[in-house]
């Protein structure tokens, strides 16, 4: 399991949320996506964190990114790619049992 975090700073939060509402449909259908969550910062209304739990980093980069699910997902979020401030994969080290 690998966790991807993407931090956005977006000029139009309303349209951004609507785009992600559509984008999570193909994301949720992907066999490589185990979970996802889009969170809005309480101190900065234009800042969001997207957390996606993937089966593995390879499954994300080679499976999802080469699938029809990615095409549908990316079509919705394409306008916000330039708003990404950070995008990284993390391996859980300590978790609540």
C-alpha positions in Angstrom: 0.0 0.0 0.0 1.2 3.5 -0.8 -0.4 6.9 0.0 -0.3 9.8 -2.5 -0.7 13.3 -1.3 -1.4 16.2 -3.7 -1.6 19.8 -2.4 -3.5 22.3 -4.5 -3.9 26.1 -4.2 -6.9 26.9 -6.5 -8.3 30.2 -7.5 -11.9 28.9 -7.9 -12.7 26.5 -5.0 -16.3 25.9 -6.0 -15.5 24.8 -9.5 -12.5 22.8 -8.3 -14.8 20.8 -5.9 -17.3 20.2 -8.6 -14.6 18.9 -10.9 -13.3 16.5 -8.3 -16.9 15.4 -7.6 -16.9 14.2 -11.2 -13.3 12.9 -11.2 -13.8 10.6 -8.2 -16.2 8.5 -10.2 -13.6 6.9 -12.5 -11.0 7.1 -9.6 -13.3 5.0 -7.4 -13.8 2.4 -10.1 -10.1 1.8 -10.5 -9.0 -1.5 -9.0 -5.7 0.1 -7.9 -7.4 2.9 -5.8 -8.2 1.7 -2.3 -9.4 5.0 -0.8 -9.4 8.7 -1.4 -10.3 11.9 0.4 -10.3 15.5 -0.6 -9.9 17.9 2.3 -10.1 21.7 2.4 -7.8 23.7 4.6 -9.7 25.5 7.4 -7.1 28.4 7.6 -6.8 29.0 3.8 -10.0 28.5 1.8 -8.1 28.1 -1.5 -5.9 25.2 -0.3 -6.8 21.5 -0.6 -5.1 18.1 0.1 -6.1 15.1 -1.9 -5.1 11.8 -0.3 -5.3 8.6 -2.4 -4.4 5.2 -1.1 -3.1 3.0 -3.9 -2.4 -0.8 -3.9 1.2 0.2 -4.7 3.2 3.0 -6.3 3.8 0.9 -9.4 0.0 0.1 -9.7 -0.6 3.9 -9.6 2.0 4.9 -12.1 1.9 1.9 -14.5 -1.7 0.6 -13.9 -3.9 3.6 -13.3 -2.0 6.1 -15.4 -2.2 3.8 -18.4 -5.9 2.9 -17.9 -9.1 4.3 -19.3 -9.9 5.4 -15.7 -7.0 7.9 -15.8 -8.2 9.4 -19.0 -11.7 10.1 -17.5 -10.2 11.3 -14.2 -7.6 13.6 -15.9 -10.2 15.1 -18.2 -11.9 16.6 -15.1 -8.8 17.8 -13.2 -6.7 18.9 -16.2 -7.5 22.6 -15.5 -6.1 22.3 -12.0 -2.7 20.6 -12.8 -0.9 24.0 -12.7 -2.4 24.6 -9.2 -0.5 21.6 -7.7 2.0 22.8 -5.2 3.2 19.3 -4.2 2.6 15.7 -5.3 4.3 12.8 -3.5 4.0 9.2 -2.6 4.4 8.0 1.0 4.7 4.6 2.6 2.9 4.3 6.0 5.4 3.8 8.9 3.3 3.9 12.0 -0.5 3.5 12.0 -3.3 3.1 14.5 -4.1 -0.5 14.9 
